[in-house]
């Protein structure tokens, strides 16, 4: 027999301010910042579904905690760009942000640009607030300023913020990087110090969502799968592969029999797919595509 005895002097519930990220105003889609793994054989519809998800964010407003509208910027790395015209419907994807092969240098350049744009935006907005505060100071005594504030004001020569060049993005955008058809590249390197895997782990901090499109779940190293929160699973003839690789991640939500049932149901139609979204509450985690909620009664 097991008995319980409470420890009254143990620390209670922790209280802290949780960082709030920009979110889509629809309230139903995957919540930022996610990493998504799209798994399906060629012609299964995974590319179309990936574009459909991003198009949703382009169409619906994304707002931060202050109520500001936040934009989307998409990057594409794929050797089959020319064969996938469906990417052309994305307004957030410029030609300059398309790359037809993967190298660590290309990813580094993308990450550096994202970081630079974020800093430009933050510097401008910080300067704007600081300049307004400085001009409200009666005697303009710089001794009343913090050192960092003084450095920022001097950077722009105390110029009226209306007169300085505005950054391309007044608010840093949410960045989505699509990694499509890159099996055999360094993206799926099993090295412990893989640049891509490190970026995937830090994606929330970097303000990035990764969309990884592959044809085989087995070809995707486990560290990548463990750092994804959204899974798009197309139909496979061999059900065992999906059951072995995916079920352990959701075993606390569904029984093995329930998972098999819901997967078969979601993929029964042509281009059908089971979406597992861990950014949602447990009872809303399963969908047939993006538009149909699934529940097991």
Rosetta blueprint (number, residue, H / E / L):
1 X L
2 X L
3 X L
4 X L
5 X L
6 X L
7 X L
8 X L
9 X L
10 X L
11 X L
12 X L
13 X L
14 X L
15 X L
16 X L
17 X L
18 X L
19 X L
20 X L
21 X L
22 X L
23 X E
24 X E
25 X L
26 X L
27 X L
28 X L
29 X L
30 X L
31 X L
32 X L
33 X L
34 X L
35 X L
36 X E
37 X E
38 X E
39 X E
40 X L
41 X L
42 X L
43 X L
44 X L
45 X L
46 X H
47 X H
48 X H
49 X H
50 X H
51 X H
52 X H
53 X H
54 X H
55 X H
56 X H
57 X H
58 X H
59 X H
60 X L
61 X L
62 X E
63 X E
64 X L
65 X L
66 X L
67 X L
68 X L
69 X E
70 X L
71 X L
72 X E
73 X E
74 X E
75 X E
76 X E
77 X E
78 X E
79 X L
80 X L
81 X H
82 X H
83 X H
84 X L
85 X H
86 X H
87 X H
88 X H
89 X H
90 X L
91 X L
92 X L
93 X L
94 X L
95 X H
96 X H
97 X H
98 X E
99 X E
100 X L
101 X L
102 X L
103 X L
104 X H
105 X H
106 X H
107 X H
108 X H
109 X H
110 X H
111 X H
112 X H
113 X H
114 X H
115 X H
116 X H
117 X H
118 X H
119 X H
120 X H
121 X H
122 X H
123 X H
124 X H
125 X H
126 X H
127 X H
128 X H
129 X H
130 X H
131 X H
132 X H
133 X H
134 X H
135 X H
136 X H
137 X L
138 X L
139 X L
140 X L
141 X L
142 X H
143 X H
144 X H
145 X L
146 X L
147 X H
148 X H
149 X H
150 X H
151 X H
152 X H
153 X H
154 X H
155 X H
156 X L
157 X L
158 X L
159 X L
160 X L
161 X H
162 X H
163 X H
164 X L
165 X L
166 X L
167 X L
168 X L
169 X L
170 X L
171 X L
172 X L
173 X L
174 X E
175 X E
176 X E
177 X E
178 X E
179 X E
180 X E
181 X L
182 X L
183 X L
184 X L
185 X L
186 X H
187 X H
188 X H
189 X L
190 X L
191 X L
192 X L
193 X L
194 X L
195 X H
196 X H
197 X H
198 X H
199 X H
200 X H
201 X H
202 X L
203 X H
204 X H
205 X H
206 X H
207 X L
208 X E
209 X E
210 X E
211 X E
212 X E
213 X E
214 X E
215 X L
216 X L
217 X L
218 X L
219 X L
220 X L
221 X L
222 X H
223 X H
224 X H
225 X H
226 X H
227 X L
228 X L
229 X L
230 X E
231 X E
232 X E
233 X E
234 X L
235 X L
236 X L
237 X L
238 X L
239 X H
240 X H
241 X H
242 X H
243 X H
244 X H
245 X H
246 X H
247 X H
248 X H
249 X H
250 X H
251 X L
252 X L
253 X L
254 X L
255 X L
256 X H
257 X H
258 X H
259 X H
260 X H
261 X H
262 X H
263 X H
264 X H
265 X H
266 X H
267 X L
268 X L
269 X L
270 X L
271 X L
272 X L
273 X L
274 X E
275 X E
276 X E
277 X E
278 X L
279 X L
280 X L
281 X L
282 X H
283 X H
284 X H
285 X L
286 X E
287 X E
288 X E
289 X L
290 X L
291 X L
292 X E
293 X E
294 X L
295 X L
296 X L
297 X L
